[in-house]
Amino acid sequence: MEEARKIALRLARLPAAGINMVKEAINKTYELRGMAMSMTYAEEMFSLTAMNQTPEGAEFRKIAREQGLKAAIKWREERFK
């Protein structure tokens, strides 16, 4: 958190117009690389996955709820070894 604060304070000293231009350039680069379409696709897949109730999905959500997301991802990864 302290590192984020240092960066924020450093950015706050820069000209707003410059920051806006850099932000626009970064956003445009992502757009040109298909980021918007990727995000839309990810939303669709997430929705389909959430609607598709399977025993494995229920177990993943149970582990995530009780032990945290890292534990659930570890459980999922172990199944594919």
N, C-alpha and C positions, 0 to 999 in steps of 0.2 A: 504494500500500500504506500509505503514511504517513497519507493521508486516512482510510482505513478504520480505522486504529488510533485516530485522534483521535475518530472517531464512536463506536467501540466503548467507549472510555474515558468519553466523555460519557454514553452509554447506561448504563454500569455504575454511574454515580452516581445514577440514577433509581430510584425504588421498584419492586421486582420486580412487585408486584401491578399497578401502573399499566402497566408494559411488557406484562404478560400480557394485560390487558384490551384494549390497543391492538392487539396481535397478533391476538387473537380477533376484534376488529372488522374488521380488514383481511381475515383469512381468511374471515369470514362474508360480507363484501362480494363477494369473489371467487366464493364459492360461489353467492351469489344471482345473480350475473351469468353463471353457467353455466361457471365455470372448471373445475370437476371434470369435467364432460362434455366440455369442450374438450380437456382433457388426455387423457382416455380416447380420444377420437377421434384425437388426434394420435399416440398410441401405436399405434393400429390402422393408421393411414395409413403411419406409419414402417415398421411390420412388413411391410405389403403392398409398399411401395416397395423395402424391402431384399430381399424374396423375389423380386421381379420383376426378373430379370436382363436388362438391355438393354445394347447397346453404349455408349449414352450414359451409363448409370449406371456402367458399368465404367470409362469414361474419367474421369468425375467423381471416382470413388473413387481412381483412379490419380493424378490431379492433386492431390487432397487429401492423399494419402499422401506424395507426392514434394515438393510445393511448399507445402502447407498449405491449410487450409480457405478462406481468403480468396481464394487463387488459383483454387480450384475454383469458388467462387461467382461470381467474375468471369468465368470461362470460361462458366459456365451462363448468366449474364446477357447476355453478348455474343451468344449464340445467338438471343436473342429481340428483338434490335434491328432 
